[in-house]
Amino acid sequence: MNKILAKAKPGNIIVSPLSLEVVLAMAHFGARGETAEQIATGISLPAERNLALDGFRHLLSSFKSTSNITLEIANKVFTQQNYVIKEDFQALVKNNFLSEAQALNFADNVVSASVINQWVEEKTKNKIKDLISPDMLDSLTRLVMVNAVYFKGNWQDQFKPELTTTEPFYVSAEVKKDVRMMHLKKHFRYSEVDELEAQVLELPYEERQVSMVILLPNDRNGLPNLEAKLTSEKLTEVLSQLHSTEVNVSIPRFKLEDTIDLNSVLQEVTNSLIQSAMGMNNMFEDSADFSGITDDAAGLKVSQVVQKAFIEVNEEGSEAAAATGECWQKLS
């Protein structure tokens, strides 16, 4: 997904694959036939249904805050008033995705968007605002599935503010910007990966249960090459090879936020395991089959998927949040 975004969207990209995957997984378990198959392939779900559900139930229950780390995730399904959702689907999302349902009148799109956005703001500590715009909702809207995730943690080894200086940051060999650069010299898990032509650094947060991984291309124009070579499997392999060594760390202090319309991305997404384009086109089309959600003869399709994400990195630590909204409408 990141590779597609990098091609389609110049500049910084902030995206939460986890937030998107959870929303798509909920959709998958209400889908049937080709619709279900495309979603399962796109997010690499296990073929065994119970195994996949157990995985999400375990994942969501593992999001627990401690005295030093705040790590929270929440799901909610907003439904059209008097629209009948199958009881077994309601039970599935409640038991496995910890999601409750709330009825709204989507024809009153301004009020409905406000209710959804207030929930998102609450779950992301006011970092994600206006996820759903009123024009995404209308009299045909039947469902809006939403995921929100929030993180805040301090570094295990904090940067000293007095060492932060204004320095050039190279966007490419030709383009540079002055940024506030933080500095720290400590032992960290680190590696120089020849195959990726990059350096990889792991910065742990307090308690060392969560960490930030930074990949830096060796060449100032090397980011496209790194993005092309990096897969989830390769990243897992690289992380297993990191070793503790003393590192001079210099990273920018920054705050970024982004909004991404994911419709086109999902229709192009490629499953790296089979190396072929397996876009999730069907769920956006009139041929979509979500008969696992409702018995309504009119049927459902996804009309829009949008995500907002936020991250701030400073001398003390990091704060990040993301929310994904998936709007569904009755087939006209």
C-alpha positions as CSV (number, residue, x, y, z in Angstrom):
1,M,0.0,0.0,0.0
2,N,2.8,2.4,0.9
3,K,4.4,1.9,-2.6
4,I,1.1,2.8,-4.3
5,L,0.7,5.9,-2.1
6,A,4.3,6.9,-2.8
7,K,3.6,6.9,-6.5
8,A,0.3,8.7,-6.3
9,K,1.0,11.2,-3.5
10,P,4.2,13.3,-3.5
11,G,5.7,14.5,-0.2
12,N,5.3,13.1,3.3
13,I,3.0,10.1,3.8
14,I,1.5,9.2,7.1
15,V,-0.6,6.1,7.1
16,S,-1.7,3.4,9.7
17,P,-2.0,0.0,8.0
18,L,-3.3,-1.4,11.2
19,S,-6.3,1.0,11.4
20,L,-7.2,0.2,7.8
21,E,-6.7,-3.5,8.2
22,V,-9.1,-3.7,11.2
23,V,-11.9,-1.9,9.3
24,L,-11.4,-4.1,6.2
25,A,-11.3,-7.2,8.3
26,M,-14.7,-6.3,9.8
27,A,-16.0,-5.8,6.3
28,H,-14.5,-9.2,5.2
29,F,-16.4,-11.1,7.8
30,G,-19.6,-9.7,6.5
31,A,-18.7,-10.3,2.8
32,R,-19.3,-13.4,0.7
33,G,-18.0,-14.8,-2.5
34,E,-15.6,-12.8,-4.7
35,T,-16.0,-9.7,-2.4
36,A,-14.7,-11.7,0.6
37,E,-11.9,-13.3,-1.4
38,Q,-10.6,-10.0,-2.7
39,I,-10.5,-8.4,0.8
40,A,-8.9,-11.5,2.3
41,T,-6.2,-11.5,-0.3
42,G,-5.6,-7.8,-0.1
43,I,-4.9,-7.9,3.7
44,S,-3.4,-11.4,3.7
45,L,-6.0,-13.0,6.1
46,P,-5.6,-16.6,7.0
47,A,-7.8,-19.0,5.1
48,E,-9.2,-20.5,8.3
49,R,-12.0,-18.2,9.5
50,N,-11.6,-19.0,13.2
51,L,-7.8,-18.5,13.1
52,A,-8.3,-15.0,11.6
53,L,-10.9,-14.1,14.2
54,D,-8.7,-15.3,17.0
55,G,-5.8,-13.3,15.7
56,F,-7.8,-10.0,15.7
57,R,-9.4,-10.7,19.1
58,H,-5.9,-11.3,20.5
59,L,-4.4,-8.3,18.7
60,L,-7.1,-5.9,20.0
61,S,-7.0,-7.2,23.6
62,S,-3.2,-6.7,23.6
63,F,-3.6,-3.0,23.2
64,K,-3.2,-2.1,26.9
65,S,-1.8,1.1,28.4
66,T,0.8,1.0,31.2
67,S,2.0,3.7,33.6
68,N,4.5,4.8,30.9
69,I,2.8,4.0,27.6
70,T,-0.7,4.9,26.3
71,L,-1.8,2.4,23.6
72,E,-5.5,2.3,22.8
73,I,-7.6,1.0,19.9
74,A,-11.4,1.2,19.4
75,N,-14.0,0.2,16.8
76,K,-17.6,1.3,16.3
77,V,-20.3,0.5,13.7
78,F,-22.8,3.3,13.1
79,T,-26.0,2.1,11.4
80,Q,-29.0,3.8,9.7
81,Q,-32.0,3.9,12.1
82,N,-34.2,0.9,11.6
83,Y,-31.8,-0.8,9.3
84,V,-31.6,-4.5,10.2
85,I,-28.2,-5.9,10.8
86,K,-27.9,-9.7,11.1
87,E,-27.6,-10.7,14.8
88,D,-24.7,-13.1,14.1
89,F,-22.7,-10.3,12.4
90,Q,-23.4,-7.9,15.3
91,A,-22.2,-10.6,17.7
92,L,-19.1,-11.2,15.6
93,V,-17.9,-7.6,15.6
94,K,-18.7,-7.2,19.2
95,N,-16.9,-10.4,20.4
96,N,-13.9,-10.3,18.1
97,F,-13.5,-6.5,17.3
98,L,-14.9,-5.1,20.6
99,S,-17.2,-3.0,18.5
100,E,-20.6,-1.6,19.6
101,A,-23.3,-0.3,17.3
102,Q,-25.1,3.1,17.3
103,A,-28.0,4.1,15.2
104,L,-28.1,7.4,13.3
105,N,-30.2,9.1,10.7
106,F,-27.7,9.5,7.9
107,A,-30.1,11.7,5.9
108,D,-29.3,14.3,8.5
109,N,-25.7,14.2,7.3
110,V,-24.4,17.2,9.3
111,V,-25.6,15.8,12.6
112,S,-24.5,12.2,11.8
113,A,-21.0,13.3,10.7
114,S,-20.7,15.4,14.0
115,V,-21.6,12.4,16.1
116,I,-19.1,10.1,14.4
117,N,-16.3,12.7,14.5
118,Q,-16.9,13.4,18.2
119,W,-16.4,9.7,18.9
120,V,-13.2,9.7,16.9
121,E,-11.9,12.8,18.7
122,E,-12.6,11.2,22.0
123,K,-10.8,8.0,21.2
124,T,-7.7,9.8,19.7
125,K,-7.4,12.4,22.5
126,N,-8.5,15.2,20.1
127,K,-5.7,14.5,17.6
128,I,-8.0,13.4,14.7
129,K,-10.8,15.8,13.8
130,D,-13.4,15.8,11.0
131,L,-12.7,12.3,9.7
132,I,-16.1,12.1,8.1
133,S,-17.3,15.1,6.1
134,P,-21.1,15.5,5.8
135,D,-20.9,15.1,2.0
136,M,-19.8,11.5,2.5
137,L,-23.3,10.7,4.0
138,D,-26.7,10.8,2.4
139,S,-30.1,9.1,2.4
140,L,-28.5,5.9,0.8
141,T,-25.9,5.5,3.6
142,R,-26.6,2.4,5.7
143,L,-23.3,1.8,7.6
144,V,-20.2,3.6,8.7
145,M,-17.5,1.4,10.2
146,V,-14.8,3.3,12.1
147,N,-11.5,2.4,13.8
148,A,-9.4,4.7,15.9
149,V,-5.9,4.1,17.4
150,Y,-3.9,6.2,19.7
151,F,-0.3,6.0,21.1
152,K,1.8,8.1,23.4
153,G,5.1,7.1,24.9
154,N,8.4,8.5,26.1
155,W,11.8,7.3,24.8
156,Q,13.7,4.9,27.0
157,D,16.7,7.2,26.4
158,Q,15.4,10.8,25.9
159,F,17.1,13.4,23.8
160,K,18.4,16.5,25.6
161,P,16.7,19.6,24.4
162,E,19.8,21.7,24.8
163,L,21.5,19.6,22.1
164,T,18.7,20.2,19.5
165,T,20.0,22.6,16.8
166,T,18.8,23.9,13.5
167,E,20.4,21.9,10.7
168,P,19.7,21.1,7.0
169,F,17.6,18.0,6.3
170,Y,18.0,16.6,2.8
171,V,14.7,15.7,1.2
172,S,16.8,14.7,-1.8
173,A,20.3,15.4,-3.1
174,E,18.9,18.6,-4.6
175,V,16.4,19.7,-2.0
176,K,17.1,20.5,1.7
177,K,15.1,22.1,4.5
178,D,16.2,23.6,7.8
179,V,14.8,21.6,10.7
180,R,15.3,21.2,14.4
181,M,17.6,18.2,14.7
182,M,17.8,16.2,17.9
183,H,21.0,14.4,18.9
184,L,21.8,11.4,21.1
185,K,24.7,9.0,21.5
186,K,23.7,5.7,23.0
187,H,23.7,1.9,22.4
188,F,20.7,1.0,20.2
189,R,19.8,-2.0,18.1
190,Y,21.1,-1.1,14.6
191,S,22.2,-2.6,11.3
192,E,23.6,-1.5,7.9
193,V,21.6,-3.5,5.4
194,D,23.4,-3.8,2.1
195,E,20.4,-5.3,0.3
196,L,18.3,-2.3,1.1
197,E,21.2,0.1,0.8
198,A,20.1,1.6,4.0
199,Q,20.7,1.9,7.8
200,V,18.1,0.6,10.2
201,L,17.7,1.9,13.8
202,E,15.3,0.8,16.6
203,L,14.5,3.5,19.2
204,P,12.7,1.9,22.2
205,Y,10.1,3.6,24.3
206,E,10.0,3.2,28.1
207,E,9.6,-0.4,29.2
208,R,11.0,-1.5,25.8
209,Q,7.7,-3.2,24.7
210,V,7.2,-0.7,21.9
211,S,9.7,0.9,19.6
212,M,10.1,3.1,16.6
213,V,12.0,1.8,13.6
214,I,13.8,4.2,11.3
215,L,15.1,3.3,7.9
216,L,17.6,5.8,6.3
217,P,18.8,5.3,2.7
218,N,22.5,5.5,2.2
219,D,22.0,7.8,-0.8
220,R,20.2,11.1,-0.6
221,N,18.2,10.1,-3.6
222,G,17.7,6.5,-2.4
223,L,14.2,6.7,-0.9
224,P,12.4,5.4,-4.0
225,N,14.8,2.5,-4.3
226,L,14.3,1.6,-0.6
227,E,10.5,1.8,-0.9
228,A,10.7,-0.5,-4.0
229,K,12.7,-3.2,-2.1
230,L,11.0,-3.0,1.2
231,T,8.3,-5.6,2.0
232,S,6.8,-6.7,5.3
233,E,8.7,-10.0,5.1
234,K,11.9,-8.2,4.5
235,L,11.3,-5.8,7.3
236,T,10.7,-8.7,9.7
237,E,13.9,-10.3,8.5
238,V,15.9,-7.1,9.0
239,L,14.5,-6.5,12.5
240,S,15.6,-10.0,13.6
241,Q,19.2,-9.1,12.5
242,L,19.6,-5.8,14.5
243,H,22.4,-5.8,17.1
244,S,23.3,-3.5,19.9
245,T,26.0,-1.0,19.1
246,E,26.8,2.6,20.0
247,V,25.1,5.0,17.5
248,N,25.3,8.7,16.9
249,V,21.6,9.5,16.4
250,S,20.4,12.7,14.7
251,I,16.7,12.9,13.8
252,P,14.4,15.8,13.1
253,R,11.8,16.9,15.6
254,F,8.6,17.1,13.7
255,K,4.8,17.1,13.7
256,L,2.8,15.9,10.7
257,E,-0.8,15.0,9.8
258,D,-2.4,13.7,6.7
259,T,-5.7,12.7,5.1
260,I,-5.9,10.0,2.5
261,D,-8.8,8.9,0.3
262,L,-8.1,5.2,0.1
263,N,-10.6,4.2,-2.6
264,S,-8.2,4.1,-5.5
265,V,-5.4,2.7,-3.3
266,L,-7.5,-0.3,-2.3
267,Q,-8.4,-1.0,-5.9
268,E,-4.7,-1.1,-6.8
269,V,-3.2,-2.8,-3.8
270,T,-0.9,-5.7,-4.5
271,N,-0.4,-8.8,-2.4
272,S,3.3,-9.3,-2.2
273,L,2.9,-13.0,-1.4
274,I,1.6,-13.9,-4.8
275,Q,3.2,-11.0,-6.7
276,S,0.1,-10.0,-8.6
277,A,-2.4,-7.2,-8.5
278,M,-5.4,-8.2,-6.5
279,G,-7.3,-5.0,-6.1
280,M,-10.3,-4.8,-3.8
281,N,-12.5,-3.5,-6.6
282,N,-15.6,-5.6,-6.0
283,M,-16.6,-4.1,-2.7
284,F,-17.1,-0.7,-4.4
285,E,-19.3,-2.1,-7.2
286,D,-23.0,-2.9,-7.5
287,S,-21.9,-6.6,-7.7
288,A,-20.6,-6.5,-4.1
289,D,-21.9,-9.2,-1.8
290,F,-22.2,-8.3,1.8
291,S,-25.1,-10.7,2.5
292,G,-23.3,-11.7,5.8
293,I,-24.3,-8.3,7.2
294,T,-27.9,-7.9,6.1
295,D,-30.7,-9.7,4.5
296,D,-31.8,-6.5,2.7
297,A,-32.5,-7.5,-0.9
298,A,-31.2,-4.1,-2.1
299,G,-27.7,-5.1,-0.9
300,L,-24.7,-3.0,0.1
301,K,-21.5,-1.6,-1.3
302,V,-18.6,0.5,0.1
303,S,-18.9,4.1,-1.1
304,Q,-15.8,5.6,0.5
305,V,-12.8,4.7,2.7
306,V,-10.8,7.6,4.3
307,Q,-8.0,7.8,6.8
308,K,-6.5,10.6,8.9
309,A,-3.3,10.2,10.7
310,F,-1.1,12.3,13.0
311,I,2.4,11.9,14.5
312,E,4.6,14.1,16.6
313,V,8.2,13.3,17.5
314,N,10.2,15.3,20.0
315,E,12.9,15.0,22.6
316,E,10.6,13.3,25.2
317,G,9.0,10.8,22.9
318,S,6.2,10.4,20.4
319,E,2.5,10.8,20.1
320,A,0.5,9.3,17.2
321,A,-3.1,8.7,16.2
322,A,-5.1,7.5,13.3
323,A,-8.7,6.8,12.3
324,T,-10.2,5.1,9.4
325,G,-13.8,5.5,8.2
326,E,-15.6,3.1,5.8
327,C,-18.9,4.3,4.5
328,W,-21.5,1.9,3.0
329,Q,-24.6,2.7,1.0
330,K,-27.6,0.8,-0.2
331,L,-27.4,-0.2,-3.9
332,S,-29.4,2.3,-5.8
